[in-house]
């Protein structure tokens, strides 16, 4: 992960990729994508994860 990389939650990724949040969460589970950061129980994903999710849509 790059220090200045934008980290997004699954919900924010859904908004960015214009897809339903449930579909994004399903893809994350299917591809077994690990979050780049976990803060207070919330999972955040970087650009690499976003690209993998985008390819699966």
N, C-alpha and C positions, 0 to 999 in steps of 0.2 A: 504494500500500500504506500502511496506517495503522500507525504505530509500535507500537501495543499489540496489533495483530492477531495471532491465533494462526496460526502457519505449521505445516503438516503435510506429511509425506512422503506419497507415493502409498500406501504401506502403512498409514499411520495414517489417511489419508482413507478407505481401504477399510474399516477397522475402524469408523470413525465412521459411514459410510454403510451399513454392514452388507452389503457386496458383496465378491466375490472380488477380490483385488489384481490379478490378470491382467485382469479386466474394466475396472478403474479405469485401469490403464496403457494399455489399448487405447483407451479413450475419450479420454484425454489426448492420445494420438498422433493419433487421428482428428480431434479438434477443434483440433489444433495449439496446445494451451494452453502458454504459456510459464510457467516457474516464477517466483515472486516473489523467490526468493532461491536461490542456489546456494552451498553451503558444503562444501568438501572433496569436491566431486564429487556431493554429494547435492542433489536438487532438492526445494524446499519450496514449497507452494502455500497461498494465503490463502483468505479467505472467498469472494471473487468466483469463483475457480476452482472451489471446492467447490460453489457454486451451479450453475455451468455443468455440472459433472459430474453432480450430482444430477438435473438436468432431463433428462439423456441416459440415465439408468438405466431 
